[in-house]
Amino acid sequence: MSANLTQHDNLLLQSYYTFSLLVELKNNNFLESNYFSEMSFGNPEIKRALKDEIKIDNQGCAMLALYSMLVLPLEIVQKSYQSEYEVIRQFLETHTRNTQPTSADKKPIDFIRHIRNSVSHASVEFRENDVVIFSDYNSKIKETFSTELSLSKLGEFINRLQQVHFAYVKNLQSKES
């Protein structure tokens, strides 16, 4: 990518590429590699925890993915990719459960806005081997929201967000050509 990128473009790409690096480290069994085993950590407990307990594909990594592909780009990307986000909203509407909005209006639930707010305010809870729970509360208008997404569908949700990023990057590349 060239120096013609805006600060926003650069931020989105760097955060997404950093998350992609984590995915590739996992895909290539980095924690099992000689390189990792020979690495020196300033705090050896972190190395041990990564290898024995936490691994790469953990709750924190899921939060990084959601932050880099949902929180950061939404304001910049959503207007240009409304149809893609509508498909994601429909996916969430289909695959979430125990959804509890307390909005007075009868409009379709804005799952993406609520989940984005949940992630950006760290109002996310993981129930082990079950679901991720997203919660959002707006005290100004007394609106609450909560929904659960099966952990088995979390990867697909992230993958759908990733498809928007692919389209975004492709669009940036075509502008440079």
Sequence and secondary structure as in RCSB ss.txt:
>XXXX:A:sequence
MSANLTQHDNLLLQSYYTFSLLVELKNNNFLESNYFSEMSFGNPEIKRALKDEIKIDNQGCAMLALYSMLVLPLE
IVQKSYQSEYEVIRQFLETHTRNTQPTSADKKPIDFIRHIRNSVSHASVEFRENDVVIFSDYNSKIKETFSTELS
LSKLGEFINRLQQVHFAYVKNLQSKES
>XXXX:A:secstr
  TT  HHHHHHHHHHHHHHHHHHHHHTTGGGSHHHHH   SSHHHHHHIIIII SSSHHHHHHHHIIIIIHHHH
HHTTTTHHHHHHHHHHHHHHEES     SS S   HHHHHHHHHHTT EEEETTTEEEEEEEETTTTEEEEEEEE
HHHHHHHHHHHHHHHHHHHHHHHHHH 
